[in-house]
Amino acid sequence: MNVRNASTSEMSLEHGVKIWELVKEGECKVVEHVEEFIVEKELELHRSKVPAEEFYYILSGRGIMRVENEEREVGPGDLIIIPVGALHGIKVKGTFPIHALSWKCILEKP
């Protein structure tokens, strides 16, 4: 499972502020949409219908993310990259809902 977090990314300065690139310039070819969502208990396992990688960025809350047969605890600041067509879902861990952003894009392969 590909999870990125600012705590493990290199920091740089841009326009006088600190930035952490979680998706580098040129890495994402086309953005399909950007959504904000809240999971109160569970986002059921599903596969995206759009043939692109899907990204979840956790703003608050903790959960167990499943991508295909792999599970991992995720929390604030984590960016989860879900491969094209992968079965995925997330369950809340604890009593607070998960607040997150999602979008889809086609990643450029090196």
C-alpha angles and dihedrals in degrees: 000000000000109000121166127191133181089236089067098035129089115260122222137172122249126169090350097305135098114252135185114200109218092170110028125225110276093016094101114057103186130009111214100188144326120226136178115213144172124216111201097180114343143349100214121236111273144147122238117244094213114085096234140093113273123218129204118191113192113220098175141348130046130257149160110256119203122198111178104312097339124096127191136170112246134186146161114338095019119131112199116199111205115200121236111284095001120150107243145163141150135226126202115249111207129358102302123085123243114251112197149153125231136190139162128228141156110251119220110237116226 
